[in-house]
Amino acid sequence: MRRRTLLAALGLLLLLPSSFPPRTDAPILPDPLPAAQPLTVLRGTIVRNATLESVLGEALGPQGLYHLVQTARPLYDLARLTVGQPFHLTLGPDGLLTTFSYGIDELRTLTVKRSGDGLEAEILTRTYEVRVERAAGVITSSLFGAVTDAGEEDQLALDLAAIFEWDVDFNTELQKGDSFRLALEKLYLDGRFSRYGRILAAELLRGPRLLRAVRFEGPRGAEYYSPEGVPLRKTFLRSPLKFSRISSGFSRARFHPILHEKRPHLGVDYAAPVGTPVRSAADGVVVLAGWWGGYGKTVRIRHGRGLETVYGHLSRINVRRGQRVEQGTLVGAVGTTGLSTGPHLDYRTIRNGVFVNPLTIQPPPPDPVPSVLRAAFEDERDRSLALLEALSSTAGETAAAPRETALISDLP
């Protein structure tokens, strides 16, 4: 009996909470941590007609929105939001702003962060990685097609055409088999191509003739010159439209499609979609901006030295009578007003009161590089052309057949 009682007592001790020191080999578990409170994250891109209040007002409230705008204002006005730009907002467990970022542009980002009881703002700036590269192509259908076939973007075709636009009418004068090659800067961000930089040297092969251009900081800033130092910029553009086609040429006896009789057509018709920008061919003063009989909405510009230009059948007019315009100024847009069977620009040139063919007009020659800048120009020219040749050699370009090199100013 006594033995049975002793065993029962020992069993009870094993079931009761131990008052003895814990075993040294038993694990000690920490107290559980309180559950982390989640952050609120809002991100997206700015849409059309968006304001900061419409984007963030519900998340921040009027007071939070006010503090954000005031903190950012010395660096950037958040009232100026750009469509398509990204933003990112983080709110803490207390509902207050923790971080905010807005992409001002490709290189600059506005950031606002909580610092103690307040906010602080800064603009983070990235820089492009600039690489000098080569681009080359052969015309099969158009300049845009050649640029695309070369693996480049449309903007490069526009940049190339802008260099030679005083000497080449890209609407009519390019032929299949013509070619181009360029030494240019390409700008990269995070190792990815972002956009084109400066074209340092350019070549355009038209049949047997080779047009060459180099970039140089001349008396009027950065311009393109022939290797002989003649500016490519002339007093007159070859065409008031960047890209279109000629639907009707200069003629003393053309059959009129509306009047059904032979009449002189003392201009050049460029077929293009309604709204295509029309540029002034040269510096001058607007002497007519309005309706002009069968020409419909028309702009007429006096350029000096007895020269005038006329832009007819416009859909809209962007200048006024008496306004002084520079070469390349937007004067209107292609339309089909007046006696017109379809959208086109009727472009005419007048010399001393007489209509002359716009495609054959010879503007006054430009002044070459001043003698005081001649040595600097030749150094820059040699570097640019050597760069173009070096890039061509690196790319493994095969030697081309002999080509005739002509002065830009001498080309038709």
C-alpha positions, 0 to 999 in steps of 0.5 A: 500500500505504501509503495502504491501511494509513493508511485502515485505521488511521483506520477502527479509530480510529472503532470504538474508544471515543473518548479525545477530549473529548465533543462539546458538542452530545451529550446527557448522560443521568442515571443511572437512579433506583432503582424506588420502593417501593410504599406499602400502603393499607388503607381501609374502614368499620367493620362490626358486632362489629369491633375494632381488632385484627380490622380492623388487626391483620394489617397492623400487628402487635401492637406497631404496634397498641399504639403506635397505640392509645397515641398516640390514647388521650389524644384518643380511645379506639379501643376505641370503634368505631362501625359504618359509620364510615370508616378509612384506613391507609397503611404505608411501604415498611418496613411501619410506619404512615405515616398513619391516620385514623378518622371519629369522627363527621360532624364529627370525624376522628382522624388519626395520623401518623409524626413522626420515630421516633414517632407524633403524633395530632390530631383535625380538626374541621369545622363545618357551614354553617348556612342558614336555609331554608323548607319547606312542604307540603300534606297529601294522605294523611299528614304523611310523604307531604306532607314527602316531596312537598315534597322533604324527609326523614322526620326533618322530619315527626318534628320538626314532629310533636314541636312540635305533639304536645300539641295535635294527634293526628297519628294522627286529626286531620290532614285532606286539604288541611291544610298546614304551613310552616316556617322552619328551619336546614339544616346543610351539609358541603362544600356538601351537605345533611347534616341538619336544625337548629333549627325557628325558626318553624312553622305548621300549618293545620288547616281554618280554624284556624292553629296557630303556634309559635316557638322560645324559650329559656324557664325550662326551656330551649328550648321552643316557644310560641304567639305569645301566649307560651303553651307548647305543651308541656302536662301531657298528650300527645294520644297515647302513640304518635307515628304510628298509627291508631285502630282502636276508640274510646271506647264504653259498648257496643261489640261485643267481637270475642272475647267476642261480646257488647256490653261497654263499651270505656272506652279508645282502641285504636291499631293499630300494628305489634308493637314500636312504642314506647309513651310515658308521656302525662305525668309520674307514678309507675308503680303497675302494671307486669305482667300485668293480666287481659284487658289482658295486659302492662300499665302503669298510671301515676298522674299526680296531680290524680286522673289515671291512664293505662293502657297495655294489650296490650303486648309488653314493659314497660320500667318497674317498679312505683314508678318515677317517669317523665317525659312521653315516657318509653318505658314499653313496646311495642305488642303483642297480649297478653291478650284481643286479636285483633291488635297494638294499644295499648289506651290508657285514662285515669282521672279520680278512679277513673272511666274517661274518653275520652282524646281529650276529656280537658282537662289543666291549662293551662300557665303562660305566659312569665314577665313578666321574660322577656316582652320578650325573648320578644316580640323573638324571636317577632317575628324568627322570624315575620318570618323565616317571612314573608320566606322565604315572600315570597322563595319567591314564595308566593301570598297565602292565603285569610283564616285564623282564628288560634287560641290553641294552648291553646284548640284542641280 
